[in-house]
């Protein structure tokens, strides 16, 4: 088992879709996705919710499951263009 943490710039529509429905992939045990926020901005403002910036924490069966997700999944390919760290 391994974990990963991802930060990426995405199209806002993909971020919204990901927030509504968690990613599903072979070998993905659990994922939590969050839109980033700008602290100090008004609570109900466009500046507060940064829908182009997504963070994802994930738990995988193994590293090959993560590699397949990053190569074969639409969301995975977008996340692969950002920053991520793998944790064991």
Buried (B, 14 or more C-beta within 10 A) or exposed (E): EBBBBBBBEBEBEBBBBBEEEEBEBEBBEEBEBEBBEEEEEEEEEEEBBBBBBBBBBBBBEEEEBBBBBBEEBEBBEBBBEBEBEEEE
